[in-house]
Amino acid sequence: MISSILFGLLFIGGFGFFTYNIYKIRANVLLGRDIDRKGNKFERWKTMTLVALGQKKMFSRPIPALLHLALYVAFVITQIELIEIIVDGLFNQHRYFYESLGSFYTFIISFIEVLSVLALIATVIFLSRRNLLKLPRLNMKELAGWPKKDANLILIMEIVLVTCIFTMNGADEAIRLLENKGSYGFSISSYVGPLFFGGIQSIETLHIIEHIGWWGHFFMVLMFLNYLPYSKHFHILLAFPNTYFSNLEKKGKLTNMESVTAEVKLMMDPTADPYATPAESSSEPQRFGAKDVTDLTWKNLLDAYTCTECGRCTSSCPANITGKLLSPRKIMMDTRDRLTEVGDNLRKHGKAFSDGKSLLGDYITEEEIWACTSCNACVQECPVNIDPLSIIVDLRRFLVMEESKMPTELTGMLTNIENNGAPWQFSPNDRLNWANED
């Protein structure tokens, strides 16, 4: 009875704290400007199924894709065993579904064990890639400190979780054999159990070992669940809504500001009254571009929380490859860090509070955003359809349209466009002079 009460309290507390963190992140995302991503539902469901569920874009690099697939499938399927742990914990049972499911139960647990072994192998390889092989994209300067520790910690937690699973199942197998009840027949534990625990002749000791594995499994699930909102691995959950709300337009198409578009249409319409009061004039004027996270769209902010810091965007960025300061991964990490800071300040000090900082300047420098070539390589490479370019473009818009800041090369080009209708320093009347040359 005490065990069930303790389990229930931990269960409610763990999932309650997770729900609270989800609420905070949702509130942070909704600080962004509105954007319509509701249309074309069939295409959106298709994109989510292929990209998030099917891992389609991961397979541009087959080896890490297969390793990630092993972890991904194991994570999803092992939640079936978690259902039984919850039932057993709340109602003080032991393998509640074994009697009713019989051989099918053995098959399910055996399948979970095989996936757990594959996940364990993938985890060890991922740790080696980061810490022994030191792959360049996994050891860039923006990952120094907490990001690198975060990546290693989640992998270590995975190893502990798998160890708990086999400790639980292996000790259970040893107990069955010692009591002459016959093996469960689990694919891995039926061999691992007798190998590691077969020499123990005390039923009480084996029960203690089994309970350590069982409670350890449950604790690791709660820890993992509540660690996710503070970790880059939150993409495990957010990949699905993030890919569903993907930008379905062609990648070369940039968005236009509605206020600017309306003004241009007004100028082009000979029947328009320039002195008429616009219907939206009573609302607060919209900033041109973005200076801080609240100027970005909610989808930009969702992108930031979904980023897994894999670095595929940065490793494919031509600016970064040629030694420029820009790293699309850092753009997303900076946006997430600033959004978390802004959200915490609002909850602590109220909506009127300002810390005097902004995304542009305090987190992301002008040099970074002007290094971007707008090639969309980062967007193409992202496994979960994150769009760093849209953030970069909005930060540029703010510099140009609000502060009239831009590189010297662009100043000359824009002046020529304004005066000559083209980026070249030639009068429109002289454009065809080349055709008259001998």
N, C-alpha and C positions, 0 to 999 in steps of 0.2 A: 504493500500500500504506500509506504514512504517512497519507494522507488518510482511508482507511478505518479505521485504528486510532484516529486522533484523533476521527473521528466516533463510533466505537463507545464510546470512553471518555466523551465528552460525553453520549452517549445514555444510557449506564448511570448516570453520575453524576447527570444531570438527573432521570431518572425515579426513581432511588434516593432522592434528596433529597426529591422530591415524596412518595414513599411514606412516608418518615420523618415528614414534616409531617402526612400523613393519619393516621398512627398516633397522633401527639400530640393531634390534634383529636378523634379517636375516644375516646382515654383521657379527655380533658376532658369530653366529652359524657356518658360513662358515670359521671362523678362524681355525676350527678343521681339522684334517687330513681327507682325502677322504676314504670312505668305500663304497663298492658296496652293495646296498640294493634294487636293481631294479628287480631281478629275481622273479619267481613264483608269478606273479601278482594276479592270482586267489586266492591263499592262503592269500596274503596280503589284498585283498579286503574283504575276508571272516573274517579275524582277526579284521580289522577295524570295520566292521559292527557289529560283536558280542561284541567286547570289548569296543569300543568308543561309537557307536550308541546304542547298546543293553545293555550296562552297565553290561555285563556278570560277570565280576570278583567282582563287588561290592556286589553281592548277597551271597558271602561267609559269610557276616554279614548282615542278612536280615533287621533289624530295621533301621540302618543308610542308607541302600540301598534304602528302600522305601521312606525315607525322602528325600534323594538326588534325587531320581527319580522324586518326586513331583517338586522340584526346577528345575531340568533339563528340564522336559517337559514344565513347565510354561515358562522358559526362551526361549525355541524354539518357542512355539506357540504364545506367546505374541508379537513376532516380526511381526505377521500379522497386529496387531493393529498399530504398528509403521509405517507400510507402509501407512496407512490412515492418520496418523498424519503428515507424510512428505508431502503427496499430499495436505492436508488441509493447511499446513503451507506455502507451496510454492505458492499456487494458491488462497489463502484466501477463502477457502471453509470451510464448517462445515459438518462433517460426509458425505463425498463425495460419499461413496459407499452405503449409506443407501437406497436411492431411487431405485437404479438399482438392488440391491441384495435382498431387502425385507426381508422375513422371514429367509432366509439363513444368512443374515447379523446379525439378532437377535440371531440366533443359534451360530454363530462364537463368537460374543462378550460375550454371555452367557457362552460359553465353556471356554473362556479366563478368565472370572470372577471366575468360579469354580476352575480353575487351580491356579488362583492368591490367593484364600483363602487357598488352600492346601499348596501353597508355603509359605504363611504367617505363617501357623501352623508349617511347617517344620523349618522355619527360627527361630521362637521363641524357638523351641525345641533344635536346634543347638546352639543357644546362651546360653541356660540353661545348655547343656552338657559341654560347655567350661567354663562357668563362675560360675555356681551354683553347678553342680555335680562334676565339675573339674575332668573329666576322665583323667587318668594318661598319656595316649599317646598324649592328647591334651594340656598337661601342663608340658612337659619336658623342660629342661633348654635351649635347642637350640631354643625354641619358645619364650623365654623371650624377652620383649621389642617390637620391631616393628612387628615381625611375629604374635604375639598375637593380637596386635592392628589392623593389616591388616585383620586378620580373622574376628574380631568383626566389623570392619568398613564396610566390604562388606555385612555383614548380616544386619547391620543397614540401609545401602543404599537400600537393598531389601525391607525392611519394608517401607521406605519412598516412594519407587517406587509404591508399592501396594496401599499405602494410596493415592497417587496422582491419580491412576487409578480409585479408587472408589469415590474420590472427584469429578473428571471430570464426570464420568458416573452418579453419584448420583445427582449432581447439574443439569445435563442435564435432568434427569428424572423429577426432581422437576419443571423445566422450562416448560416441555411438559405438565405436569398436570395443572400448573398455567395458561397456555395459552389454556387449554381445547383441546389439540391436541392428547391426549391419550398417554399412556405409551409406551416406546420402547419395554417393555417386557423382559428386561435383567434379567437373573436369580437371581442376587444378588442386583444390583443397583435399581431395581424396588421396592425393599423393603427398602433398605438402604437409598435411596434418600428421600422418603417421611418422613422416621423416623428422619433423621438428618436435612433435609432442608425444610421439609413441612411447618414449622412455619414461614418461610420467605416469605413475600408477595410482595417483591420488585423484579421485573424482572432484574433490573440493578444489584442488589446485587448478585443474583443467577448467572448472567453472569460473574461477577467478580470472584466468587468462582469457576465456571466452568473453567474460563481461568487460574486461579491459578493451578488447577489440571492438565490442558492441558499443560501449559508451564512447570510445575513442572515435569510432565512425560517426556517431551522432554529433559529438563535439566539433569534429572537423567540418562537418556539413554546416553547422551553425556559424562557425568561425569564417568559413569560406563565403557563406551567404552574406554575412555582415561586413566582410572585408571588401566585397565586390564594389560597393558604391565609392570606396576610397581608392580603388585600384583601376589601372588601365584595363583590367579584365572585365569591366562592366559591359564590354562589347558582347559578352556572351548573351546578355539579355537585350541590349539596345540594337544589336545588328538587325533584328527583324523589323522594328518600326523604322529604323534609319533607312534601310533599303526600300521599304514600302513607300516612303516619302521622297524617294530619289528624284532628282531633276531629270525628267524624261525628254527634255529638249536636246537637240544636237549639241555636242560639247563646244563647238565653236561659237555658239550663240550666247552673247552676253545680255544681261538684263538691262532694262532702261528704268530710270527713276520716273515714277508716274507724274510727279510734279513738273519735271523738266519736259516730259513728253506732252503734257497738257499745255504748257506754255508755248512750245514749238507749234503745236496744232493751232493754237490761238493766233499766232503770228502768221500762219499760212492760210488762215481762213479770212477771205476778204469781207465776209458778211458778219464776222464776230465783232462784238462790242468790247473794246479793250478796257472800258471803264466799268463794265459790269462786275458785281461782287461775286466771286466764286462761291459755290455752295459750301465748300469745305473751309472757307476762310476763318470760321469761328474756332476751328481746331488748332492745336499747337503746331506751328510750322515744323515740317520734317527736316532734319539735318541732311545736308548733302553728303552722302557717303557715310562712313562710320569712323568714329573716334574711340568709342568704348563698346563694350559688349552689348549694351542695351540698344545700340544703333544697328546691330546685326539682326538677322531674322532668327526665329525660333529654330529653324532647320540648321542654320549655322551653329547654333549653340548645342543642338542635339548631336551634330557632327562631332563637336569637341568632346562630348562625353562618350561618344562611341569609339573614338580613336584608340587603337590597341598599341600604338607606338611601334608597329612592326618595321617601319622605315622603308617600306617599298616605294613610297612616294618620293622620299628624299634620295634614295639610291637611283631613281630614274630621272630626277630633276636635272636638266642640262646646266642650269645655273650652279647648282651645288657641285656637280661633277667637275665643272671648270674652276672651282675654287671660290665661287661667290659666297656671300654670307647667308644666303637664303637656304632654309630647310623647311619644306612644307610640314614635316612632322612637328617641328618646333612651333610653327604657326598654330597648329591645333592644340598642342600642349599649353602654349601661352594663353590661348583663348579659354581653355578649360580652367587654368589656374586663376585667371582674372575673373571669370564668371563665378567661381567658387568664392573668391574674396568679396565680390560685389554682393552676392546672395547672403553671405554671412553678415556683412555690414548692415544690410537692409533689415534682416531679422533682429539684429542686436540693437541698432540705433534708430530704425525707422526709415521711411522713404525719403525724408528730406536730407538724410545724411550724405555727405560727400567726403571721400578721403583724399581728394585732390589728385588722384592718379587716373590713368586711362590705359586702355589696351595699346593704343598707338603712342609710342614714346617711352612709357615705363616698362612695357613688355616686348613690344615689337618695334624695331627701329625702321626709319625711313629707308636706310640702305637695303634692308632685307626685302621690302616690298617692291622697290624699284629694280631689284635684280631679277624679278620674275619676268619671263618671256611670254607668259599667258599661253603656253603650248598645250596645257591640259594633261601633260604626262602624269602628274600626281593624281589627277582625277581618274584617269584611265587605270592606273595601277592599284588604287585602293581596293582591298578585298571587300569592303562594306560600303562602297559608293560615297565616301566622304569627299567634299568639294572644298579644298583649301583655297582654290583660285577665287571663288566668290568672295571670300573674306579679304583676300589681298586686293581685289578690284575695288571693294567698298572703302578700304583704308586709303587707297590711292585717290579715290573720288573726293574724300574729305580733304586731303592735302591740296588737290588741284582746285576744287570748287569752293572750299571754305577758307583756305589759307593761302591760295595762289602759290603753292610750293611745288616745284618740279625740277628735274635735272635740266641743266642748260641746254642739252641737245633737244629736249622736248619743247623747251620754250621757243626755240627758233622754228621748229616744225609747226607748232600751233599758230605762231604768228603768220607763217606762210599760208597755212590753211585759211586763216581769217582774212588775209589780204588778197591771196591769189586763188583760193579755192582748191589748192593742192599743196602737198608738203614741200614742193620745190620752190626755189626763189626765182621764179620766172613769171612774167605777166601772162595772164590767160591769152592775150593777143599774140604772144610769141610761141605758143605751144607747138604750132605746126611748122615753125621755121626750119626744123631739121629736114622736112620733106623738100624744101627748096634748095638744099645744098647739093652741089654737084658730086 
